[in-house]
Amino acid sequence: MRIENIQLTPVAIPDKPLLNCKGVHQPYALRTIIELVCDDGTVGLGESYGSIKALTGLREAAANLVGLDPFHLHDLKKRVWNALPNGGGINAKTAVADHKLTDVVASAYEVACLDIQGKILGRPVVDLLGGPVRASVPFSAYLFYKFAAHIGEEPDDWGEVMTPAAMVGEARRFVDQYGFKSLKLKGGVLEPDVEIETMLHLRAAFPSHPLRIDPNGGWTVATAIHVARKLEGVLEYLEDPVLGMEAMAEVARSCNIPLATNMVVLEFDHLAEAVRRDAVKIVLSDHHYWGGLRASTHLAKLCEAFGMQVSMHSNSHLGITLAAMTHLAAATPNLNFACDTHYPWTDTDIIEGDPFRFADGNLEVSGKPGLGVSIDRRKLRKLADLYDSAGMIDRNDTLYMQQFDPTYERRVPRW
């Protein structure tokens, strides 16, 4: 069996005006849908970033993968490295962290190869990762401060969320609709004392829900220590309060809340320094930039060896990514936190049938061969057409924020 053809389809997903430390989400998030077609007709699916650098990397590597045996994943990575000798990062200039292009591209194609393997063997991807340690995977509500509407549009059905009381209402909707039992707030947006008040409101409204906040490095060390001390006993962990390993270590020395990261520890060679400095206790895995599903299980084992814990990061995504995340989470024994996901903010998908449905905040692990999902061609064409008409090639939260507030400047840290 060999890969005979590769189809890459960039798509645009309607998004909400969700706020973060860099600005506000634009009307669309970008993704790339990957289809590896084998000479026997078997098709493997993947999903990755839609930024122009990621898309270009996927396209440049595609020709090198024709003829690849989808079971030969070491050969896959070698072919990707040969196709992208200059590597480099993939993120836009407004991003706060960057990821290696070779890791991103190899990961995207590895997921599709594992989907093929599962289909050939008649086994779900979770079995190829060592088998399930849990039958269902818990996910966390992902809370955002938000504007009422995009520029020139009527307010969406979530409305404006810019106060602690409004955030409790947003959280209540997530809990009532999806049953989430863990809540995460994207911070670094409002004055830190307002965000402290928001977390205290959430604790009062949801006394048994684990809480976490992630300002994406939007605070100074002094601010982070202030917030951590105010929220001691409230948070299960504090994610990326500051930028840089030394700054994280300084905060860690000054507070009792465990620190988590997906911005300081991004690659395997970052782990040793994080352990040496005692900078973080929890690493958020993300197969998109850690090199794939198998590499992410390796990350979990290394964290276990170093006495660190594992959680799971998310960005805006569709159902193929959610399926891959669920298989990975089900096969990771020391994943002891509810996974992040943006999926409830996404009102559309390209998979056949109904979108994924969270029950009591969980997703059941599919027992179908491969990832357990297939593409609805009509839905894919609709989002591909939207990509063509949207006129976007990169995400720029800062530039879009300046349409709401022309005086806005990107500052990280801001507070």
N, C-alpha and C positions, 0 to 999 in steps of 0.2 A: 504494500500500500504506500502511495506517495501523494503528496499535495500537488494538485494539478493546476489549480486556479485560486486566486485570492481576490476577494471583493471587499472594498472599503467604502463605506457610505457615511459621510459626515451628516449629522443631523442637528437640528436646533430644538430645544425643549422650552416651552413657555415657562418662565420663572416669575417668582414674586419679588417685590422690592424689599428684599431682606437686607438688613444692615449689618455691617461688620467694621472692624477697625480701619479698613482701607476705603470704605465708602458704602455703596449699595449695589445689590445684584441688578444687572441689566435685564431687559425683558426676556432674554433667552440665555440658556446655558447650552454649551456646545459639547457634543459627544461624537465618537466615531464607532460605528458598528462594523465588526469584522466577521467575514465568512471565509473559512478555509474549505475549499472543495477538493475532495480526494478523487483519485482516478476510478474508484468504485462507486462514486456518487455520494459518499458520506460527507456531511457538512458539519464543521465545527464552528461554534459561535463564540465571539468575544466582544468586549466593549471597553473603550478607553476614552481618554481625553479627546476633545475636539479642537484644541488650540492649534494654531498653524504649525508650530514647531513639532508637536506630537504627530499631527496628521502627516506632515512632510516626512518625518522619520518612519512612520508606518509605511508610507508609500515607497520610500527609498529601500527599505528592507524587504519589501514584498517579493521582488524579482529573485532575491537570493534564497527565498524559501520554497520556490517551485522545485519539486523533486525531493523535498524533505520527507523522511519517514516520521509521521506524527508521534511515534513512540520515542523518538530519539531527541529528548529535550536538551541534552548537552550540545548536540549538533545544532539545535535551534539557536541557542544562545551564541554559539560560535559564529553562525551565519549572520546573526544580527550585529555582532561586534564587527565583523568584516564589512558589513554594508554601511556601518556608521562609524568610521574610524576616528572621526573628530568628536563623537559623543556630544558632550555639552548638556546644558540644562534645557528644560522644556517650558518653563513658566514665563508668563508675561512680566514686564518690568515692574508692574504694580504688585506682584506676588511678594510675600514675605519670606518664603522658603522656596528652594528649587529642588528638582529631582533629575537624576541622570537619564538622558534620552534613551540610552541603551537598556536600562532597567525597565523603563516604561514600555518600550516597544517589545522587548522580550516577554514581559509579563502579559501584554495583550495577546500575543500569539500563543503563549503557553496555555492560557485559559482555553483558547479555541482548540488546541491540540488535546488537552485533557477532556474536553467535550467529545472530540472524535474518539479518543481511547475508550471512554465510557460507553459510547454508542456501539463500538465494535465488540466490547466485552459484555455488553448488557448489564453494566453496573453503574451506579451513580458516582459522580466525581468524588463525593465524600469517601467512598471506598478506596479510591486511588490515593487518598491522602492519609490512609491508615485506618479508616472506618470511623463511624460516629461514636462520640462519647456522650452525645445528648440527642434526643429525638426532635427537639425544637430549640430554636435559638432566640433568646430575649434581645429586644432592641429598645433603644431609648428614644423618647420624644426629643426632637431637636428644636429648641425654642429660639426665636429671633425677635429682636426689636424690628419693627418694619414700618414703612410708610403705608398710607392707605391705598395708594395706586401708583402705577407707572405714569410717567409724563404723558399728558394728553388723554388719559384713560379714566373711566369711572372707578370708584373704589372697589376693590375685590371683596370677596365674601369674608375675608379675615379682618378687614379693616385696619385702622392704624393701631399699632401697639408700641407705645412710647412711655408708658408708666408702669410702676410695679403692679397696680391693680389690673391694668389691661393685660399684662403678661400672665397673671393668674388665670384670666379668662382664656387666653390662648392655650395655656397648659391644660385647663379643664377640658377644652374641646379635644385635645389630643388624647387625654386619658379616657374621656367618655367614648370617643369614636374608635380608638384603637386599643385601649386597655393598657397603655404603656405604664410600666411600674418604675421607671427611672426617667429623670428629667435632666436635660443638658441645655444651658443657656449660652448662646454666642454673645460674649461680652466685649469689652473694649470700645463700646459705642457711646454710652452716656457717662456722666460723671461717676467715678468709682463709688461714691457714697450712695448714689441712686441704684447702682447695680447691686451693692450690698443690701440695700432695702428690698430690691426685687427678690434676691435669694431668700431673705427672711420672710417675705410674703409667701413665697413658694413653700418654704418649710412649714409655715403655719397652715397653709391650705392643704398640703400633702405631707403629713407628719411622718409617714412611713416610706416615702419615695426617696431613694438615693438621689442626691443632687450633685451636679458638677457645673463649672463655668469655664469658658475658654475665651479669653480676650485676644488670642493670636499674637501674643507678645506686645500688646498695646499699652502695657503699664511699665513704669520705671520700677527699679528694685524696691525703692521706698514705698511706692504705692502698692506693689504686690504684697509686701510684708504687712502693710496696713490692712489690706483686704483679707489676707489669710488669717490674721489675728482676730478680725471681726467675725469671720465665718468659721472659726474653729468649732468643731462639733456639729457643723451644718453640712459641710461638703464631704462627699466620699473621696474626691480628689480635685485638685486645682490644675487645670491644663494650660500649659504654655503661658504663664503670666508675664514672662519677660523673654527677651531674645538673647540667645547666646548661652553657651555651656557654663561659663563662669558666673553669669548673672543668675542662672537657674540654681547653681550651687549655693550662691549667697542667700537666695530666698529660702532654699531648702534648709540651710543652717539656722534660719531665723523663725521657722514656723513648724508646727506639728502636723499640718495637712500634707498628705502625700502629693507630690508633684508628678504630673503626667506630661507626655510630649508626643507630638508628631511633627515638630518643627526644629528641634535640637538634635534628636537622634533620628536620622533619616536613612542611614546606611550602616552596614555591619561594622565598619571600622570606627563608627562613633560610639559603639557600645562600651569599649574599654575605657575611654575617657569619662563617659557618664558614670561608670562604676567607680573609677578612681576618684572622681570629684564628689561622688555621692549626690549627683545633681538631680536625678529623677528616680522614682520608684516604679513608674508605670510607663511602658512604651505602647503607643497606639500603632498597631500594624495596619497596613493598607497594601493589598497585593499589587495595586497599580504601579507603585513606585518601589516596592521592596524586592522586585524581581519575579513576582509571580506567586501562585498559591503554594507551591512546594517550598520556596524560599521563606514564605511567611510562617510555615510550620517550623522551619529551621530557626527563625527568629524567636518563636515562642520557646523552643527548647533552650536556646542560649539565655533568654531572660530567666527561665527557670533555674538554670545553672548559676546565674549571677544573683539570684534572690530578688529579681524584679518581677513585676506582674505585667499582664498583657491586656489591652483593650483594643477596640477596632475603630479606626477613623473612617469618615465618609466625606464625599463631596456630592454635588448634584449628579444624579445618575438615573439610569433606566433599569429594567428588569433583568437584563443579562448580568449586569454587575451585581445586583441584589442576589441573584441566584448563586453567583460565584462566592460572594461574601458569606452566604448562609452555609454552603458546603464547607468552606474553610473554617468558619466558626464552630460548626458541628464536629470538626476533626481536630480541634485545638483543646487539649485537656485543661490547660491552665488559663484559658480565657474566662475570667471570673467576673466580668463586667458586661452589662448590656451594651450591645454594639450601637455605634452611631449610624444613622441613616437619614438622608434627605428625602427619601422616597415619598413620604406623605405630602410633601410640598409639590410633588410632581403630579399633575392631573392627567398625564397621558403616558403611553408606553408603546413599544413596538412588538411586544410579544403576543402570540396568539392567545385568545381567550381573555378572561378577566384579569385585571392587574392583581398583583400580590395583595393578600388581605392579612393584616395582622390580627391575631386573636389573643386577647390577654397580653398584648405587647410582644407576642412571639410569632415566628414563622416556622412551620413544619419543614423538616428537611425532606426534599423530594427523593423518592426511591426510584424515579425513572432513570433510564440510561443517560449518562452525560450530565449536563447541567439541569436537564429536565424542562427546558424551555425551547420554543421555536418561534420563528419570525412570522408576523402577520404582514404580508407584502403591502397591503393597502396602508396600514399604519406607518410602515417604514417609508413609503413613498411620500406620505403627508409630511413627516418631519424632515425628510430630505428636501422637499420643496420649500419648507419653511427655512431651512438653512440657506438655500439659494436666494431667497427673498430677503432674509434678515440683514445681509450685508456685514456680518460679523466674522472676524477670523481669530479674535482673541478676546478674552475677558478683561474688562477695565472698569472695576468698581469705582475707582477714583474719578475718572472722567465722567462717568454717568452721575455720580454724586454732585459734580459741579453744575449739572443741569438743574438740580434742585437748589443748590447753594453755590453761586459763582465764587464765593470767597473761600470755599472749602479747600484745604490743603492736606495732602497725604503726610501724616506724621506717625511713625511707629518707632518708639512709643509715643503715645499722645497724652497720656495722663500720668 
